[in-house]
Amino acid sequence: MAAQYSILRERDDGDFDHVMVIETDNEDGSTEKTEELISVVPAADKNFPYGRPSNEEVEDLNRQERNNALTDSDWWACSDLTMTQEQISYRSALRDLPTHANWPNLEPEDWPTNPIGN
Protein backbone atom coordinates (compact mmCIF):
# COMPACT_ATOMS: atom_id res chain seq x y z
CA MET A 1 0.00 0.00 0.00
CA ALA A 2 1.22 3.51 -0.78
CA ALA A 3 0.49 6.75 1.01
CA GLN A 4 1.24 10.16 -0.34
CA TYR A 5 1.08 13.61 1.15
CA SER A 6 2.73 16.97 0.63
CA ILE A 7 4.82 18.99 3.04
CA LEU A 8 6.53 22.37 3.13
CA ARG A 9 10.19 22.22 4.08
CA GLU A 10 11.96 25.46 4.93
CA ARG A 11 15.09 26.17 2.92
CA ASP A 12 18.23 27.98 4.06
CA ASP A 13 17.19 31.05 2.04
CA GLY A 14 13.86 31.37 3.93
CA ASP A 15 11.72 30.06 1.08
CA PHE A 16 10.07 26.64 1.16
CA ASP A 17 10.22 23.47 -0.91
CA HIS A 18 6.74 22.06 -1.53
CA VAL A 19 7.47 18.34 -1.56
CA MET A 20 5.30 15.32 -2.42
CA VAL A 21 6.20 12.40 -0.13
CA ILE A 22 5.31 8.88 -1.26
CA GLU A 23 5.57 6.06 1.26
CA THR A 24 5.43 2.52 -0.13
CA ASP A 25 5.24 -0.64 1.99
CA ASN A 26 7.69 -3.31 0.86
CA GLU A 27 7.02 -7.04 1.02
CA ASP A 28 9.58 -7.41 3.83
CA GLY A 29 7.55 -5.03 6.05
CA SER A 30 9.82 -2.03 5.60
CA THR A 31 8.64 1.28 4.23
CA GLU A 32 10.31 3.07 1.36
CA LYS A 33 9.95 6.83 1.24
CA THR A 34 10.53 8.90 -1.89
CA GLU A 35 10.19 12.64 -2.27
CA GLU A 36 9.43 14.71 -5.33
CA LEU A 37 9.81 18.50 -5.45
CA ILE A 38 6.54 20.07 -6.58
CA SER A 39 7.62 23.71 -6.43
CA VAL A 40 9.58 26.32 -4.54
CA VAL A 41 7.24 28.50 -2.49
CA PRO A 42 8.42 32.01 -1.61
CA ALA A 43 8.34 32.76 2.12
CA ALA A 44 5.63 35.39 1.51
CA ASP A 45 3.39 32.67 0.01
CA LYS A 46 3.90 30.06 2.75
CA ASN A 47 0.15 29.90 3.41
CA PHE A 48 -0.53 29.31 -0.31
CA PRO A 49 1.58 26.30 -1.40
CA TYR A 50 -0.78 25.62 -4.32
CA GLY A 51 -0.78 29.28 -5.40
CA ARG A 52 -2.40 32.46 -4.18
CA PRO A 53 -6.15 32.70 -4.58
CA SER A 54 -7.44 35.21 -7.11
CA ASN A 55 -8.78 38.57 -5.95
CA GLU A 56 -12.28 37.28 -6.73
CA GLU A 57 -11.76 34.26 -4.44
CA VAL A 58 -10.36 36.46 -1.67
CA GLU A 59 -13.27 38.85 -2.09
CA ASP A 60 -15.78 35.99 -1.81
CA LEU A 61 -14.09 34.66 1.34
CA ASN A 62 -13.97 38.12 2.92
CA ARG A 63 -17.64 38.75 2.10
CA GLN A 64 -18.55 35.40 3.70
CA GLU A 65 -16.56 36.25 6.83
CA ARG A 66 -18.07 39.74 6.97
CA ASN A 67 -21.61 38.39 6.46
CA ASN A 68 -21.05 35.79 9.20
CA ALA A 69 -19.90 38.53 11.59
CA LEU A 70 -23.00 40.58 10.77
CA THR A 71 -25.24 37.54 11.26
CA ASP A 72 -23.55 36.75 14.58
CA SER A 73 -24.31 40.28 15.80
CA ASP A 74 -27.87 40.55 14.40
CA TRP A 75 -29.32 39.73 17.81
CA TRP A 76 -27.96 43.05 19.09
CA ALA A 77 -30.65 44.77 17.00
CA CYS A 78 -33.61 42.93 18.55
CA SER A 79 -36.47 45.24 19.42
CA ASP A 80 -36.08 44.68 23.17
CA LEU A 81 -32.35 45.61 23.17
CA THR A 82 -30.53 48.88 22.65
CA MET A 83 -27.21 48.70 20.85
CA THR A 84 -24.27 50.60 22.28
CA GLN A 85 -22.46 53.10 20.06
CA GLU A 86 -19.56 50.61 19.85
CA GLN A 87 -21.89 47.92 18.53
CA ILE A 88 -23.43 50.31 16.00
CA SER A 89 -19.96 51.40 14.85
CA TYR A 90 -18.77 47.79 14.58
CA ARG A 91 -21.70 46.75 12.38
CA SER A 92 -21.28 49.85 10.25
CA ALA A 93 -17.56 49.15 9.82
CA LEU A 94 -18.39 45.58 8.75
CA ARG A 95 -20.82 46.84 6.12
CA ASP A 96 -18.22 49.36 4.90
CA LEU A 97 -15.39 46.80 4.50
CA PRO A 98 -15.80 46.52 0.69
CA THR A 99 -14.90 50.24 0.46
CA HIS A 100 -11.70 49.79 2.53
CA ALA A 101 -8.51 50.89 0.74
CA ASN A 102 -7.02 47.37 1.03
CA TRP A 103 -10.13 45.53 -0.22
CA PRO A 104 -10.11 42.62 -0.98
CA ASN A 105 -6.61 41.93 0.39
CA LEU A 106 -7.36 42.88 3.98
CA GLU A 107 -4.85 42.50 6.77
CA PRO A 108 -6.07 41.30 10.20
CA GLU A 109 -5.82 44.87 11.55
CA ASP A 110 -8.17 46.09 8.77
CA TRP A 111 -11.07 44.16 10.31
CA PRO A 112 -13.15 45.94 12.95
CA THR A 113 -12.92 44.60 16.49
CA ASN A 114 -16.05 43.05 17.96
CA PRO A 115 -16.83 45.18 21.04
CA ILE A 116 -18.11 42.21 23.04
CA GLY A 117 -15.52 39.65 21.95
CA ASN A 118 -15.62 36.90 19.37
Backbone as JSON, one array per atom type, in Angstrom:
{
  "sequence": "MAAQYSILRERDDGDFDHVMVIETDNEDGSTEKTEELISVVPAADKNFPYGRPSNEEVEDLNRQERNNALTDSDWWACSDLTMTQEQISYRSALRDLPTHANWPNLEPEDWPTNPIGN",
  "N": [[0.85, -1.17, 0.0], [0.45, 2.28, -0.69], [1.1, 5.53, 0.49], [0.54, 8.98, 0.13], [1.49, 12.35, 0.54], [1.77, 15.92, 0.95], [4.31, 18.23, 1.91], [5.69, 21.22, 3.4], [8.93, 22.32, 3.36], [11.27, 24.17, 5.02], [13.76, 26.18, 3.52], [17.28, 27.07, 3.42], [17.42, 29.67, 2.49], [15.12, 30.88, 3.37], [12.83, 30.56, 1.88], [10.47, 27.98, 0.8], [10.42, 24.48, 0.12], [8.0, 22.79, -1.62], [7.0, 19.67, -1.23], [6.22, 16.45, -2.47], [5.57, 13.55, -0.77], [6.0, 10.13, -0.94], [5.11, 7.15, 0.42], [5.85, 3.8, 0.43], [4.93, 0.52, 1.14], [7.02, -2.22, 1.56], [7.46, -5.69, 0.63], [8.88, -6.99, 2.61], [8.1, -5.78, 4.93], [9.21, -3.35, 5.5], [9.3, 0.21, 4.99], [9.43, 2.27, 2.2], [10.47, 5.48, 1.37], [9.94, 8.1, -0.83], [10.67, 11.26, -2.27], [9.39, 14.04, -4.04], [10.01, 17.06, -5.59], [7.65, 19.55, -5.8], [7.29, 22.33, -6.09], [8.97, 25.49, -5.57], [8.24, 27.54, -2.94], [7.8, 30.88, -2.29], [8.73, 32.63, 0.72], [6.84, 34.57, 1.43], [4.54, 33.48, 0.44], [3.9, 31.3, 1.97], [1.52, 30.36, 3.16], [0.1, 29.61, 0.98], [0.66, 27.17, -0.65], [-0.22, 25.96, -3.0], [-0.57, 28.03, -4.68], [-1.53, 31.47, -4.82], [-4.82, 32.61, -4.0], [-7.2, 34.0, -6.33], [-8.1, 37.51, -6.69], [-10.86, 37.63, -6.81], [-11.62, 35.27, -5.5], [-10.59, 35.77, -2.94], [-12.1, 38.01, -2.32], [-14.68, 36.87, -2.23], [-14.36, 35.12, -0.02], [-13.8, 36.99, 2.0], [-16.2, 38.45, 1.99], [-17.96, 36.44, 2.85], [-16.95, 35.98, 5.45], [-17.37, 38.52, 6.56], [-20.19, 38.71, 6.31], [-20.92, 36.6, 7.99], [-20.04, 37.63, 10.44], [-21.74, 39.82, 10.67], [-24.21, 38.48, 10.79], [-23.81, 37.05, 13.17], [-23.97, 39.12, 14.96], [-26.5, 40.11, 14.69], [-28.49, 39.75, 16.61], [-28.1, 41.77, 18.4], [-29.64, 43.84, 17.51], [-32.25, 43.35, 18.18], [-35.66, 44.09, 19.0], [-36.11, 44.48, 21.72], [-33.72, 45.25, 22.79], [-31.06, 47.62, 23.19], [-28.62, 48.87, 21.17], [-25.19, 49.55, 21.85], [-23.08, 52.43, 21.19], [-20.63, 51.5, 20.33], [-21.26, 48.96, 19.34], [-22.97, 49.66, 17.23], [-21.15, 51.09, 15.64], [-19.32, 49.07, 15.04], [-20.87, 47.24, 13.49], [-21.47, 48.93, 11.37], [-18.9, 49.42, 10.38], [-18.28, 46.84, 9.51], [-20.13, 46.57, 7.4], [-19.07, 48.5, 5.73], [-16.65, 47.46, 4.86], [-16.11, 46.54, 2.13], [-15.42, 48.94, 0.91], [-13.0, 49.61, 1.88], [-9.59, 50.68, 1.71], [-7.72, 48.63, 1.3], [-9.18, 46.54, 0.27], [-9.68, 43.72, -1.84], [-7.77, 42.52, -0.29], [-7.37, 42.29, 2.64], [-5.73, 43.0, 5.72], [-5.27, 41.5, 8.97], [-5.53, 43.6, 10.87], [-7.16, 45.35, 9.53], [-9.74, 44.61, 9.87], [-12.72, 45.3, 11.7], [-12.96, 45.45, 15.3], [-14.75, 43.29, 17.33], [-16.9, 44.53, 19.72], [-17.8, 43.12, 21.93], [-16.31, 40.86, 22.11], [-15.28, 37.74, 20.52]],
  "CA": [[0.0, 0.0, 0.0], [1.22, 3.51, -0.78], [0.49, 6.75, 1.01], [1.24, 10.16, -0.34], [1.08, 13.61, 1.15], [2.73, 16.97, 0.63], [4.82, 18.99, 3.04], [6.53, 22.37, 3.13], [10.19, 22.22, 4.08], [11.96, 25.46, 4.93], [15.09, 26.17, 2.92], [18.23, 27.98, 4.06], [17.19, 31.05, 2.04], [13.86, 31.37, 3.93], [11.72, 30.06, 1.08], [10.07, 26.64, 1.16], [10.22, 23.47, -0.91], [6.74, 22.06, -1.53], [7.47, 18.34, -1.56], [5.3, 15.32, -2.42], [6.2, 12.4, -0.13], [5.31, 8.88, -1.26], [5.57, 6.06, 1.26], [5.43, 2.52, -0.13], [5.24, -0.64, 1.99], [7.69, -3.31, 0.86], [7.02, -7.04, 1.02], [9.58, -7.41, 3.83], [7.55, -5.03, 6.05], [9.82, -2.03, 5.6], [8.64, 1.28, 4.23], [10.31, 3.07, 1.36], [9.95, 6.83, 1.24], [10.53, 8.9, -1.89], [10.19, 12.64, -2.27], [9.43, 14.71, -5.33], [9.81, 18.5, -5.45], [6.54, 20.07, -6.58], [7.62, 23.71, -6.43], [9.58, 26.32, -4.54], [7.24, 28.5, -2.49], [8.42, 32.01, -1.61], [8.34, 32.76, 2.12], [5.63, 35.39, 1.51], [3.39, 32.67, 0.01], [3.9, 30.06, 2.75], [0.15, 29.9, 3.41], [-0.53, 29.31, -0.31], [1.58, 26.3, -1.4], [-0.78, 25.62, -4.32], [-0.78, 29.28, -5.4], [-2.4, 32.46, -4.18], [-6.15, 32.7, -4.58], [-7.44, 35.21, -7.11], [-8.78, 38.57, -5.95], [-12.28, 37.28, -6.73], [-11.76, 34.26, -4.44], [-10.36, 36.46, -1.67], [-13.27, 38.85, -2.09], [-15.78, 35.99, -1.81], [-14.09, 34.66, 1.34], [-13.97, 38.12, 2.92], [-17.64, 38.75, 2.1], [-18.55, 35.4, 3.7], [-16.56, 36.25, 6.83], [-18.07, 39.74, 6.97], [-21.61, 38.39, 6.46], [-21.05, 35.79, 9.2], [-19.9, 38.53, 11.59], [-23.0, 40.58, 10.77], [-25.24, 37.54, 11.26], [-23.55, 36.75, 14.58], [-24.31, 40.28, 15.8], [-27.87, 40.55, 14.4], [-29.32, 39.73, 17.81], [-27.96, 43.05, 19.09], [-30.65, 44.77, 17.0], [-33.61, 42.93, 18.55], [-36.47, 45.24, 19.42], [-36.08, 44.68, 23.17], [-32.35, 45.61, 23.17], [-30.53, 48.88, 22.65], [-27.21, 48.7, 20.85], [-24.27, 50.6, 22.28], [-22.46, 53.1, 20.06], [-19.56, 50.61, 19.85], [-21.89, 47.92, 18.53], [-23.43, 50.31, 16.0], [-19.96, 51.4, 14.85], [-18.77, 47.79, 14.58], [-21.7, 46.75, 12.38], [-21.28, 49.85, 10.25], [-17.56, 49.15, 9.82], [-18.39, 45.58, 8.75], [-20.82, 46.84, 6.12], [-18.22, 49.36, 4.9], [-15.39, 46.8, 4.5], [-15.8, 46.52, 0.69], [-14.9, 50.24, 0.46], [-11.7, 49.79, 2.53], [-8.51, 50.89, 0.74], [-7.02, 47.37, 1.03], [-10.13, 45.53, -0.22], [-10.11, 42.62, -0.98], [-6.61, 41.93, 0.39], [-7.36, 42.88, 3.98], [-4.85, 42.5, 6.77], [-6.07, 41.3, 10.2], [-5.82, 44.87, 11.55], [-8.17, 46.09, 8.77], [-11.07, 44.16, 10.31], [-13.15, 45.94, 12.95], [-12.92, 44.6, 16.49], [-16.05, 43.05, 17.96], [-16.83, 45.18, 21.04], [-18.11, 42.21, 23.04], [-15.52, 39.65, 21.95], [-15.62, 36.9, 19.37]],
  "C": [[0.89, 1.24, 0.0], [0.41, 4.66, -0.19], [1.26, 7.93, 0.44], [0.62, 11.4, 0.28], [2.12, 14.65, 0.77], [3.1, 17.72, 1.91], [5.54, 20.24, 2.52], [7.78, 22.22, 3.99], [10.94, 23.52, 3.89], [13.38, 25.27, 4.39], [15.99, 27.14, 3.67], [17.98, 29.44, 3.69], [15.87, 31.64, 2.55], [12.64, 30.97, 3.13], [11.42, 28.62, 1.48], [10.04, 25.74, -0.08], [8.88, 22.8, -0.63], [7.04, 20.68, -2.1], [6.33, 17.32, -1.46], [6.07, 14.14, -1.85], [5.35, 11.18, -0.45], [5.93, 7.78, -0.42], [4.99, 4.76, 0.72], [5.86, 1.4, 0.81], [5.88, -1.73, 1.12], [7.2, -4.65, 1.38], [7.67, -7.49, 2.32], [9.12, -6.63, 5.07], [8.17, -3.66, 6.24], [9.03, -1.03, 4.75], [9.69, 2.07, 3.47], [9.67, 4.44, 1.15], [10.7, 7.53, 0.1], [9.9, 10.29, -1.84], [10.38, 13.24, -3.65], [9.12, 16.19, -5.11], [8.67, 18.93, -6.37], [6.86, 21.48, -7.04], [8.38, 24.35, -5.28], [8.55, 27.41, -4.22], [7.95, 29.65, -1.79], [7.9, 32.14, -0.18], [7.04, 33.54, 2.27], [4.38, 34.6, 1.15], [3.28, 31.37, 0.79], [2.5, 29.5, 2.96], [-0.58, 29.49, 2.13], [0.36, 28.39, -1.14], [1.07, 25.91, -2.77], [-1.07, 26.86, -5.15], [-1.74, 30.19, -4.66], [-3.78, 32.44, -4.82], [-6.3, 34.01, -5.36], [-8.12, 36.26, -6.23], [-10.26, 38.26, -5.79], [-12.52, 36.24, -5.63], [-11.58, 34.89, -3.07], [-11.56, 37.33, -1.32], [-14.45, 38.01, -1.61], [-15.58, 35.52, -0.36], [-14.27, 35.79, 2.35], [-15.44, 38.49, 3.08], [-18.34, 37.71, 2.99], [-18.23, 35.65, 5.17], [-17.28, 37.48, 7.38], [-19.55, 39.44, 7.22], [-21.84, 37.53, 7.7], [-20.95, 36.66, 10.45], [-21.16, 39.37, 11.77], [-24.12, 39.69, 11.3], [-25.07, 37.25, 12.75], [-23.93, 37.91, 15.5], [-25.73, 40.79, 15.53], [-28.73, 40.63, 15.66], [-29.21, 41.02, 18.6], [-29.07, 44.02, 18.71], [-32.07, 44.33, 17.3], [-34.36, 44.1, 19.17], [-36.44, 45.49, 20.92], [-34.67, 45.0, 23.7], [-32.0, 46.96, 22.57], [-29.05, 48.68, 22.41], [-26.41, 49.87, 21.41], [-23.7, 51.28, 21.03], [-21.34, 52.23, 19.47], [-20.12, 49.5, 18.96], [-22.38, 48.48, 17.19], [-22.24, 50.57, 15.08], [-19.34, 50.13, 14.27], [-19.55, 47.27, 13.37], [-21.57, 47.64, 11.15], [-19.93, 49.62, 9.57], [-17.55, 47.84, 9.03], [-19.04, 45.81, 7.4], [-19.96, 47.66, 5.17], [-16.93, 48.69, 4.44], [-15.11, 46.78, 2.99], [-15.3, 47.86, 0.14], [-13.53, 50.53, 1.08], [-10.61, 49.88, 1.46], [-7.79, 49.59, 0.39], [-7.92, 46.27, 0.46], [-9.67, 45.01, -1.57], [-8.99, 42.0, -0.15], [-6.41, 42.55, 1.77], [-6.34, 42.2, 4.87], [-5.71, 42.32, 8.03], [-6.44, 42.61, 10.89], [-6.83, 45.73, 10.78], [-9.59, 45.73, 9.2], [-11.47, 44.89, 11.59], [-13.15, 44.94, 14.1], [-14.31, 44.51, 17.11], [-16.0, 43.61, 19.37], [-17.17, 44.25, 22.21], [-17.36, 40.89, 22.91], [-16.01, 38.81, 20.8], [-16.33, 35.67, 19.76]]
}
